[in-house]
Amino acid sequence: MPLANFIDILRNKNIPWMEYTPEHIKDDETAIQKYKDGQNK
């Protein structure tokens, strides 16, 4: 089953298919900063 179809099924049943927490945001920001720092060397 394609992922998009599975997500539709979850949505129809009011099941969250993705949770993006403040911790995820912080982890992403840290990773982006490390990447940028590595590009400037």
Distance bins in CASP14 RR format, pairs under 12 A and 6 or more apart:
PFRMAT RR
TARGET T0000
AUTHOR 0000-0000-0000
RMODE 2
METHOD distances of the structure
MODEL  1
1 7 0 0 0 0 0 1 0 0 0 0 0
1 8 0 0 0 0 0 1 0 0 0 0 0
1 9 0 0 0 0 1 0 0 0 0 0 0
1 10 0 0 0 0 0 1 0 0 0 0 0
2 8 0 0 0 0 1 0 0 0 0 0 0
2 9 0 0 0 0 0 1 0 0 0 0 0
3 9 0 0 0 0 0 1 0 0 0 0 0
3 10 0 0 0 0 0 1 0 0 0 0 0
3 17 0 0 0 0 1 0 0 0 0 0 0
3 18 0 0 0 0 0 1 0 0 0 0 0
4 10 0 0 0 0 0 1 0 0 0 0 0
4 11 0 0 0 0 0 1 0 0 0 0 0
4 17 0 0 0 0 0 1 0 0 0 0 0
5 11 0 0 0 0 0 1 0 0 0 0 0
5 12 0 0 0 0 0 1 0 0 0 0 0
5 17 0 0 0 0 0 1 0 0 0 0 0
6 12 0 0 0 0 0 1 0 0 0 0 0
6 13 0 0 0 0 0 1 0 0 0 0 0
6 15 0 0 0 0 0 1 0 0 0 0 0
6 17 1 0 0 1 0 0 0 0 0 0 0
6 18 0 0 0 0 0 1 0 0 0 0 0
7 13 0 0 0 0 0 1 0 0 0 0 0
7 15 0 0 0 0 1 0 0 0 0 0 0
7 16 0 0 0 0 0 1 0 0 0 0 0
7 17 1 0 1 0 0 0 0 0 0 0 0
7 18 0 0 0 0 1 0 0 0 0 0 0
8 15 0 0 0 0 0 1 0 0 0 0 0
8 17 0 0 0 0 1 0 0 0 0 0 0
9 15 0 0 0 0 1 0 0 0 0 0 0
9 17 0 0 0 0 1 0 0 0 0 0 0
10 16 1 0 0 1 0 0 0 0 0 0 0
10 17 1 0 1 0 0 0 0 0 0 0 0
10 18 0 0 0 0 1 0 0 0 0 0 0
10 19 0 0 0 0 0 1 0 0 0 0 0
11 17 1 0 0 1 0 0 0 0 0 0 0
11 18 0 0 0 0 0 1 0 0 0 0 0
18 24 0 0 0 0 1 0 0 0 0 0 0
19 25 0 0 0 0 0 1 0 0 0 0 0
20 26 0 0 0 0 0 1 0 0 0 0 0
20 27 0 0 0 0 0 1 0 0 0 0 0
20 28 0 0 0 0 1 0 0 0 0 0 0
21 27 0 0 0 0 1 0 0 0 0 0 0
21 28 0 0 0 0 0 1 0 0 0 0 0
22 28 0 0 0 0 0 1 0 0 0 0 0
22 29 0 0 0 0 0 1 0 0 0 0 0
23 29 0 0 0 0 0 1 0 0 0 0 0
23 30 0 0 0 0 0 1 0 0 0 0 0
24 30 0 0 0 0 0 1 0 0 0 0 0
24 31 0 0 0 0 0 1 0 0 0 0 0
25 31 0 0 0 0 0 1 0 0 0 0 0
25 32 0 0 0 0 0 1 0 0 0 0 0
26 32 0 0 0 0 0 1 0 0 0 0 0
26 33 0 0 0 0 0 1 0 0 0 0 0
27 33 0 0 0 0 0 1 0 0 0 0 0
27 34 0 0 0 0 0 1 0 0 0 0 0
28 34 0 0 0 0 0 1 0 0 0 0 0
28 35 0 0 0 0 0 1 0 0 0 0 0
29 35 0 0 0 0 0 1 0 0 0 0 0
29 36 0 0 0 0 0 1 0 0 0 0 0
30 36 0 0 0 0 0 1 0 0 0 0 0
30 37 0 0 0 0 0 1 0 0 0 0 0
31 37 0 0 0 0 0 1 0 0 0 0 0
31 38 0 0 0 0 0 1 0 0 0 0 0
32 38 0 0 0 0 0 1 0 0 0 0 0
32 39 0 0 0 0 0 1 0 0 0 0 0
33 39 0 0 0 0 0 1 0 0 0 0 0
33 40 0 0 0 0 0 1 0 0 0 0 0
34 40 0 0 0 0 0 1 0 0 0 0 0
34 41 0 0 0 0 0 1 0 0 0 0 0
35 41 0 0 0 0 0 1 0 0 0 0 0
END
